[in-house]
Amino acid sequence: MGQIFHACIYDTDDMTCCVMDADKFHANCFSFSGTVAAAHYMLRQKAYRVMWGGGYVVLDDAIARFSRKEALLGLSVYMDYEHIERNNKNLQEKDWYDKAKFIGDNNKLWKRMNVWDEALKYFDWEKTNSVKYNGYLVNHTQKLAVSLSDYYSKSMIQNKRREFMAIDLVPVLTETGGGTSMALFDGISADSTEELSATWCGDLLQIVDVPPEDYALINCCFADVWGRARFCYNLYGVDEDNYLLKNSNGNRFETAVLNFRDMRELPSYITVEVTEGGINYTQVPIEDKVLAQKVLEQGKLNTCSTA
């Protein structure tokens, strides 16, 4: 069946929350998702904690990894004690039983709200079918900021119907684990910062026009290989050897494959062949050993929550 996620936007001070079924991560993490729109809308109103919570957290003692009260409260938004008990034999004997009890007790205390209609109206959804990528997503917990326009320009992808979109950064940064690796299953643009996945889970976030002066502005990009390849081909084309370009400066598009441990391997360029049946993209290993090592060293995919 695959892991199902819930988008949880919550305020631990007044115990209000909005929780939405977010389906499988790689089906509902995009800029055209109504769930993403609701999250962006709320973060443009004020600061909330965010957790893109996966169902697998209830398995294999994963709850034991969560230590912060704010993160445990995030789990309580979308699961109750009975659900944890059904999925864990001898629950009361677990060394994390107190966390399960805490989650169950707080699940009953949330005041729940629905902002779906307001969010779609705010973003003029019938015309735009996308959230806005202006301003900054800030993390008040870690004092970090990401330029949304910069993120979108680096992460924009194109589907087979020639529609532009992006994997949104909020689900990736705040997920509890396992979702991002599915969204990037076929490989990544080498510019991706997949090591940031799940590192903002349960943190206090907000979308603002200007970030606080003492917040560090960080680079952020999440782009799958083929969606970004289509985008780059239509915008930049190829060089004289039919290698795909990634910008107007003539630099070749670079990609990497993530192995079963979510580590980068097989850095490649992409060649493009136009045929009567369509456009064929082929990954070609980078022969330049120095450049290949640079691509490999850009990081690994962190799918374990640091909450």
Disulfide bonds with the S-S distance in Angstrom:
none
